Amino acid sequence: MIEKNTLNTRMLVLCAIFAALLVVGAYIKVPLPGIPFTLQTLFVILAGLLLGSRGGLIAVLVYLFMGLIGLPVFSGGGGLMYVFKPSFGYLLGFALAAFVTGWLAEKNTSGTTGKMLLAALAGTAAIYAVGLPWYYVIANYYLNTPVGAATLMMTGFVMTLPGDLIKIAVSVLLAKRLAPVLRQGVITK
């Protein structure tokens, strides 16, 4: 992680880069029943691990703002009406996940892999904590397309968890490699 919660030009550029990575991650998808498998969660967790709570949150909020004003940056497009899609809760969960992951990463001053994994797991849990209830409420009460809690847990959690665990491992490995480079401020080969 780079300088703890400082907002300078360098941090804002990194936030913009991570917002762009979230856009790219939305379009790299593996179709699965229910919720599509994208690389967005990898970049959300990585933003928290590398940019901290404040920087990670800003990156995700920029991404959400771009999508809500109508830019097609979400995996299914964009626009204000996207709020009424069942999957929008996962996007809101991204903001909480980046913050939680970053906050826990900031507490991990030793930079141990185990603590980074715990931070990434907590961030992923935050995505599920917001995404699953949102999906349930929108599907059942707004769209009137009933989905049971067991079905939702199967498609929105059990089926996506293995992929998310892989993305957690990759994000922690990338963070371990990239953190020293970001601390130096110079990317060299």
C-alpha positions, 0 to 999 in steps of 0.5 A: 500500500502507498502513503496512507490515505493521502490525497495528492495528484499521484493518488488521484491518478492511481484512483483514475487508473483503478476506475478505468481497470474496473471498466475493463474488468466489467467487460472481461466476463465469463457467462454463468447462470445468475451473476456473471463472472467478471474481473471487477472484484479483483480490481476492487480488492486490489484497489483497497490493498494498494490505495488504502481505504480512502483511495480505493473508495474514491476509485470505486465511487468514480466508477459508479458515478461514470456508470450512473450518469450513463456511460456504459461502464457496467457489465450490462451498460449504464444509466440511472435506471441501473439502480433497479437491476438486481446486480446493482447491489454488488456494484454498491458492495464494491465501494464498501469492499474497497473501503473495508479491504483498504482499512484492514490493509492499512492496519497491516503495517507488516504487510504479511500475506495472511493479513492481506488475505483476511483483508481481501476476504473481508472485502469480498464478504462486504460485496456479498453482504450488500449484493445478495440482499439488494438482488433479493429485494429488487427481484422479488419486490420491484421486478416481481420475478420471485427468487427464493433465498436458497436459489439466490444463495446458490447462484449469487454466492456458492457458484461465484465463491470459487471464482472469487477465491481465485481472484482474492489470491491473484489480487493479494499476489499482485498487491505483494508485487506492486506495493513496493513499486508504487511506494517507489513512485517509479515503474521500472522493468 
